[in-house]
């Protein structure tokens, strides 16, 4: 833009500005009116439809499925992807904070005059990648498995033994998940990597007798499962023995 174009632009801008109205009180009044309308709609919806708080908290329940609000699903899934606990602060605080700072500082470090997307490949590609990544992580977070279920496929050997074997396998899978085993062990795609070993293929390393003895007399800090009802205990042993 040369000097003549700049002067013409400033002249036209001053003319348009003189024809307009000041931000206060005109724009403020419109924003305030719209805010009142939105608040009135929210209040009316809550009175007519109800708050939807759900049932009372039951601390004895083991079937509660904690989930964040939908706009935090991407962060929920990000924490599932990042396994090392040492990186958890970086995923929950570091990455979102850095992204927000970069977004707020955008007018200061992006001083280019060009605003057409096709002429700003870096900014355009970055925006597209971020949107796609957040969308994909949100979808994965919305379809993530529950914490009280061991998401592992039924082995082919168990399927070949018939419906009864599959039913016992599923029963053991449910008991293992509800007993909190995944707090210290990894089973398939679920659980924590430590302090206990990975149990995804435990049946290939230990026979059923050794698994049963470990459940009765475990090494600290693992609790003993000797007080489990015999049916549930045998289901757990059968389930772990089938993981090969």
C-alpha positions in Angstrom: 0.0 0.0 0.0 1.5 3.3 -1.1 1.1 6.7 0.5 -1.8 7.7 -1.7 -3.8 4.5 -1.1 -3.1 4.9 2.6 -4.4 8.4 2.7 -7.5 7.4 0.8 -8.1 4.5 3.1 -7.8 6.8 6.2 -10.2 9.4 4.6 -12.8 6.8 3.9 -12.4 5.2 7.3 -12.9 8.6 9.1 -16.0 9.2 7.0 -17.5 5.8 7.9 -16.6 6.3 11.5 -18.3 9.6 11.6 -21.5 8.0 10.3 -21.5 5.4 13.0 -22.5 5.3 16.6 -20.2 5.1 19.7 -19.7 1.7 21.3 -21.1 3.0 24.6 -24.0 3.0 25.1 -25.3 1.6 21.8 -23.4 -1.6 21.4 -23.3 -2.2 25.2 -27.1 -1.9 25.4 -27.5 -4.4 22.6 -25.1 -6.9 24.2 -26.8 -6.4 27.6 -30.3 -7.0 26.0 -29.1 -10.2 24.3 -27.5 -11.4 27.5 -30.8 -10.9 29.3 -32.6 -12.9 26.5 -30.2 -15.7 26.8 -30.5 -15.8 30.6 -34.2 -15.8 30.4 -34.2 -18.7 28.0 -31.9 -20.7 30.3 -34.0 -19.9 33.4 -37.2 -20.9 31.5 -35.6 -24.1 30.2 -34.5 -25.1 33.7 -37.9 -24.4 35.2 -39.8 -26.3 32.5 -37.4 -29.1 31.7 -35.7 -29.4 35.2 -32.1 -29.4 36.2 -31.4 -33.0 35.5 -29.1 -33.6 38.5 -29.5 -37.3 38.5 -29.8 -39.7 41.5 -28.0 -39.4 44.8 -24.4 -40.5 45.0 -24.0 -44.1 46.2 -20.4 -44.7 47.5 -21.0 -48.4 47.6 -21.7 -48.6 43.8 -18.9 -50.1 41.6 -20.8 -49.5 38.3 -20.5 -45.7 38.2 -19.0 -44.5 34.9 -17.3 -41.2 35.4 -17.4 -39.0 32.3 -16.4 -35.3 31.8 -18.6 -32.8 29.9 -18.5 -33.3 26.2 -16.2 -30.3 25.6 -13.5 -32.0 27.7 -13.7 -35.4 25.9 -10.6 -34.5 23.9 -8.6 -34.0 27.1 -10.1 -37.1 28.6 -8.9 -39.2 25.7 -5.5 -37.4 25.7 -4.9 -38.7 29.2 -5.8 -42.2 28.1 -3.2 -41.9 25.3 -0.4 -40.5 27.4 0.4 -43.5 29.7 3.4 -42.3 31.8 2.1 -40.6 35.0 5.1 -38.2 34.9 3.6 -36.6 31.7 0.1 -36.2 33.2 0.7 -32.5 34.3 2.0 -31.7 30.9 -1.1 -33.1 29.2 -3.6 -31.6 31.6 -2.0 -28.2 32.3 1.0 -27.6 30.0 -0.4 -28.3 26.5 -3.8 -26.5 27.0 -2.1 -23.5 28.7 0.6 -23.2 25.9 -2.1 -23.4 23.2 -4.3 -20.8 25.0 -1.3 -18.4 25.4 -0.4 -18.8 21.7 -4.0 -18.1 20.8 -4.2 -15.0 22.9 -0.9 -13.7 21.6 -1.8 -14.3 18.0 -2.4 -10.6 17.2 1.1 -9.8 18.5 3.3 -12.3 16.8 1.2 -12.6 13.5 1.8 -9.1 12.1 1.2 -10.0 8.4 -1.4 -8.1 6.4 -2.6 -11.1 4.4 -5.8 -12.8 5.8 -6.7 -15.1 2.9 -6.4 -18.7 4.1 -4.8 -20.0 0.9 -2.0 -17.4 1.2 -1.3 -18.3 4.9 -0.5 -22.0 4.6 1.1 -22.4 8.0 -1.7 -20.8 9.9 -4.3 -22.6 7.8 -2.7 -26.0 8.1 -2.2 -25.5 11.9 -5.9 -24.6 12.3 -7.1 -27.6 10.3 -4.8 -30.0 12.2 -5.9 -28.7 15.6 -9.6 -28.9 14.6 -9.3 -32.5 13.2 -7.2 -33.6 16.2 -9.7 -32.2 18.8 -12.6 -33.7 16.8 -11.0 -37.1 16.6 -10.0 -37.1 20.3 -13.5 -36.0 21.3 -15.0 -38.8 19.3 -12.7 -41.3 20.9 -13.3 -39.9 24.3 -17.1 -40.2 23.9 -16.7 -43.9 22.9 -14.1 -44.8 25.5 -14.7 -47.9 27.5 -16.0 -47.8 31.1 -13.5 -48.1 33.9 -15.4 -51.1 35.4 -14.9 -53.3 32.3 -11.9 -55.1 31.0 -12.0 -54.4 27.3 -10.3 -57.4 25.9 -11.5 -59.7 23.1 -12.6 -63.2 24.0 -9.8 -65.6 23.0 -10.6 -68.0 20.1 -9.8 -71.0 22.3 -12.6 -70.0 24.7 -15.0 -69.4 21.9 -14.3 -72.9 20.6 -15.3 -74.4 23.9 -18.9 -73.2 23.6 -21.3 -70.7 25.2 -20.7 -72.0 28.7 -16.9 -71.3 28.5 -17.6 -67.8 27.0 -20.1 -67.1 29.8 -17.6 -68.0 32.5 -14.9 -65.9 30.8 -17.2 -62.9 30.7 -18.1 -63.5 34.4 -14.4 -63.5 35.3 -13.8 -60.4 33.2 -16.5 -58.6 35.1 -15.3 -59.6 38.5 -11.7 -58.7 37.7 -12.8 -55.2 36.5 -15.1 -54.6 39.5 -12.5 -55.8 42.0 -10.2 -52.9 40.9 -7.5 -55.0 39.4 -7.0 -52.5 36.6 -5.8 -49.9 39.2 -2.5 -51.7 39.3 -2.5 -54.0 36.2 -2.9 -53.6 32.4 -5.5 -55.9 30.8 -5.8 -55.3 27.1 -6.3 -51.6 26.5 -7.4 -50.8 30.0 -5.6 -50.4 33.3 -2.5 -48.8 34.8 1.1 -49.9 34.0 2.1 -50.6 37.6 2.9 -51.4 40.2 1.6 -54.8 39.1 2.7 -56.6 36.0 0.7 -56.6 32.7 -1.9 -59.4 32.7 -2.8 -59.3 29.0 -1.0 -62.6 28.4 -0.7 -63.9 32.0 -2.2 -67.3 31.1 0.8 -68.0 28.8 3.3 -67.4 31.7 1.5 -69.0 34.6 -0.7 -72.1 35.0 -4.1 -71.8 36.6 -2.8 -73.3 39.9 -0.1 -70.6 40.2 -2.6 -67.9 39.5 -4.9 -69.2 42.2 -2.0 -69.3 44.7 -1.0 -65.8 43.8 -4.6 -64.5 44.4 -4.7 -66.2 47.8 -1.1 -65.2 49.0 -0.1 -62.2 46.9 3.0 -60.1 47.2 2.4 -56.7 48.8 0.8 -54.2 48.0 -1.6 -56.5 46.2 -4.6 -57.5 48.4 -5.6 -61.1 49.0 -8.7 -62.4 47.2 -9.1 -65.5 49.4 -12.4 -64.2 50.8 -14.0 -64.0 47.4 -17.0 -66.3 46.9 -15.8 -69.6 45.3 -17.8 -69.1 42.2 -16.3 -65.6 41.6 -12.8 -66.8 42.6 -12.9 -69.7 40.1 -14.2 -67.3 37.4 -11.3 -64.9 38.0 -8.8 -67.8 37.8 -10.4 -69.1 34.6 -10.4 -65.6 33.1 -6.7 -65.0 33.8 -5.7 -68.4 32.7 -7.5 -67.9 29.3 -5.4 -64.7 28.6 -2.7 -66.2 26.3 
